[in-house]
Amino acid sequence: MRSLSYVHLAFRSVRAHILRSILAVTGIVIGIAAVVIVVAVAEGARAEISRQINSLGSNLLLVQPGAQIAGGVRQQAGTILSLTTADALAIAREVPDIVIAAPFVGEQKTTISGDLNWSTLVAGVTPKFFEARGWRLADGQLLNDDHVASAAKVAVIGRTVARELFRGSDPLGRFVRIERSSYLVIGVLAEKGQDFTGRDQDDVMFIPLSSAKIFTIGRSQANPDAVHTILVKTESAQSMQAAETAIARVLRLRHKIVGRKADDFRIQNLIQVAQTRDRAYRQFTSLVSALAGISLLVGGIGVMNIMLVSVTERVNEIGVRLAFGARPQDIRKQFLLEAVLLCTIGGLLGLIVGYVCARAVPSALGWPIEFNGQMALIAIACSSLVGIVFGLLPAERAARLDPAALLRSG
């Protein structure tokens, strides 16, 4: 019997017993839909994390001051001003594979334009900071060395600040006041979105580092050269670990930290932090996918049970076909193909249901989702494999029936 004949018989049987077929594929539909939804949400989350990692800039280390101890309790990082602009210059000069070491200071401030105000992060930076973070301009110009050297009262603002303070009007050439100082807006940055901590990267206002210390944020009387953080960019991801060790060595030497004395600074690998979150998403995805796979397994058992009932109901048909020359392998192929067909139909329906649900529910909740063709092919392949595995027993039972006994019982 030709393959097309098997396909025709399988379709005819499925169509003739439509209610039974629906019951058989329900479990497969639920299982495949669950897998599709979970994978789409997980892939969307991973893609969002990847985007956030890229928005941070590549190969970045964050050097922060240490924490002081008050009353036996260790305070938060940055409570002691142990880093300076000179430290940043020393890191760039003495540590191999360092491309940029950009010091900056930052503080939450209320900014005012006309009758509008907005609380945002005001950061005093050097031009190298924009290069390290990969910031792009939407309009205007970035800060330059002359602005820093002259402590110019100019600012580059993020999209969120532009929206909240200027409400759709062009911010270039307008002034933003911070306390008693007014800054001329010379540039607007391209949108970056949230980082992996959930902070809005566009909610920021950049001014020259010197201007921040003199007019806005101020400087420490004990250490006028102090900065809040040093952003370090390495040549490659492979050199980050070695650079981290070298930076610690340079700073310990400069800060006269000897022996087992604790560092008065800490070094954070921003990419590792984001990748740790990505690994957590992977583990969660694997767990939930395993649970969805159990649904698929239960669906396969349901198909097997329905097919076993089908064999019992169709003994007359099987007996007649065997009596007219059909071989046991023909009967086996017919029932196996029916099981595969049912599961493949269930897989296709599961894809549709999963796609619709993933578009509706996660989108309504604000979850990122992402689909790909490979996921669809894997889902169909899995459903067909379930049909083969769980169709073997019913097909084998049908093939072993005795035609003479079947005809006598009929």
Beta strands, then each sheet from edge to edge (+ up, - down):
strand 1: 60-65
strand 2: 69-70
strand 3: 73-74
strand 4: 98-113
strand 5: 116-125
strand 6: 137-140
strand 7: 154-157
strand 8: 175-178
strand 9: 181-189
strand 10: 204-208
strand 11: 229-234
strand 12: 265-269
sheet 1: 6+ 9- 7- 10+ 5+ 4- 11+ 1- 12+
sheet 2: 2+ 3-
sheet 3: 6+ 9- 7- 10+ 5+ 4- 8+
end
